[in-house]
Amino acid sequence: MTAPHSSQPRERRRSRRAGLEIPVDYSTVDAFFAEFSANINEGGLFVETDAPAEPGIAVQLSFRLPGAKDPVKVEGRVAWVSDGTRGQPRGMGVEFQTLSAEARETINEVVRSLRVTDA
């Protein structure tokens, strides 16, 4: 018997997220969506959406980071879902599964610069 799924995220990330609102296109096996991110860190991002995919679902992401000439394209997995309670936006936390070395470095640079700006 498995424990019931909680829609509230457990704090498991290794690094602090940096606020970043950018357009994010993502797709699942049977649908395509265009939404916005709320924040990002080296391991994933949060997508604000009224129709989040279920935890564990694979998604293909495409987004353009500030200062980057090309969009980042990455496979991800829905790690958790927020139902919009407790003042949190409704949406889903997506964990990056496959990143090219170039995409990883671009994301890391943007996250570091955002943290300096937020500090």
N, C-alpha and C positions, 0 to 999 in steps of 0.2 A: 504494500500500500504506500502511495506517495503522499507527501504533505501537500496540502492545498496551495495553489499558486497565489502569491500576493502580488498585486499590481504595483505596490510601492517598491521602489528600488532599494536594494541593500547596498551599502557603501562598500564596494569591492575594488574600485579603481586604484591603481598604483600612483597616479599623479593627478594633481588638481586640474580641473577643467578651466579653460579660458573662454570668456564670453565671445561669441562670434556669430553674427547673423548674416548668413549667405544663402543664396538659392541652392537647393540640393535636389537633384533628380535621382530617383531610385526606383528599382523595379524588383518585383518578386517573380516567381515562376509564371504567374498569370495576370499581372497588372503593372502599370507604370504610373508613377506619381511625381509631382513637382511640389516641393514644400520648402521650408526654411530651416536651417540649423539654429540652435540656441547657444550651443557651446561645443568646444572641441578639446581634446587632449591627444597625447601621442598614441593612445590606444583606441580611440573611437570618437563618436560625436552623438549629440542628441538632436533628433529631428522632431520639430513641433508638427503634430498632425492630429486631426480628429479621428483618424482611422488607422491607428498603429497596427503593424503586423504582430502576430503572436511571438512570444519569446522562442528562440531557437530557429526561426525562419531565416533562410539565407536571402540576402538582398545584394543587388548590384548598385553601387553609388557612383555618382558623378557630380563633382563640385569644383568651383574655381576659387582658390584661395587668394586673398589680397596680395597683389604684387606678382602673382604667378601668370605666365603667359598661356599655359595649357591647363585644362581641367585635370583634376586628380580623378582617376577611375580606380575603384577598389571593390573587392568583394567584402561583405560584412555579414554579421549575424546579429539578429535582434537579441540583445542581452537582457533587457528589462523594459517594462512598459509603465508609464505614468498615466493614471486616470484623471489627472487634473485637480486632485484634491490637495489640501494643505498648502495652497498657494503656488503649487508647482504647475507648469504648463502641461497640457496633455500631449503625449507623444511617446517616442521610443528611444532608448539608448542603443546605439549600434556599435558593436565591437568590430574593429578592422580585422579581417582574416588574412588577406594577402595584400601586401604593399610592395611595390618596387622600391629599390634603394633610393631612387630619385624622389618618389612620392613621399617616402618616410622622412627624408631629409627636409623636403619642402614643408611638410606638416610640422615637423619639429621646430624649424626656424620660425614659422608663423606663431606657433603656440608660445615659444620663448619670448617673442616680441610682444605678444598680447599680455603675457604675465608681467612684463616690465611696465607696460602701459597701465595695467590694472593696479600695480603696487603703489 
